[in-house]
Amino acid sequence: MSLRQFVALMVSMVLAITIAQAQTSARVRGTITAIDGNVLSVKSREGRDLKITLADNVTVSVAKAIRFEDIKPGDRLGVTSMPGADGTPVAVEVHYLPPGVPEGQGPWDLQPGSTMTNAIVATMVTATGNRELTLQFQGTTQKIAVPENAALARTVPGSRSDLVVGEYVFTVAQGADDQNLSAARVQVSKDGVKPPL
């Protein structure tokens, strides 16, 4: 390899690394404002106007409400919670996990200070004014209170026809800025039920 070829190779590698670093992932939540071919325009919850290019084979799922009583021990759930007055986590939303999502617990951005727990249901309590889940993950357990106003949902397969102006979406988009985002998966509201994430 000549010096010129080596330098060209190094320059192309640096450019590739720079482009890869510029591509970041961002959780997008907001309302569909327009659809033009594969480009989805969204007004984010923060008020930004975003353009998201959808993959040709984009996976669309729609949110469907569930009842607390439908949850069973052994189910795999994701629960976004906030600290309660006594320190017990209180659920903001509860949703079924898709296959492949690992168990664990960490900060989440649904609300400031919220935590996401992905786990298996060990036990549940259903009583008037007292609903509680005990979740197992990574060798530990966590009790989480589930108030009546917590959003309870699961996602089911949808289609591109579910992506209509006025519906609410959640996606993890890739891109360098608000006008150059892309997504391979989108969750969308249906019948008034928003994606829980």
Buried (B, 14 or more C-beta within 10 A) or exposed (E): EEEEEEEEEEEEEEEEEEEEEEEEEBEBBBBBBEBEEEBBBBBBEEEEEBBBBBEEEBBBBBBBBBEBEEBEEEBBBBBBBBEEEEEEBBBBBBBBBEEEEEBEBEEBEBEEEBBBBBBBBBEBEEEEEEBBBBBBBEEEEBEBBBEEEBBBBBBEEBEBEBBEEEBBBBBBBBBEEBEBBBBBBBBBBBEEBBBBB
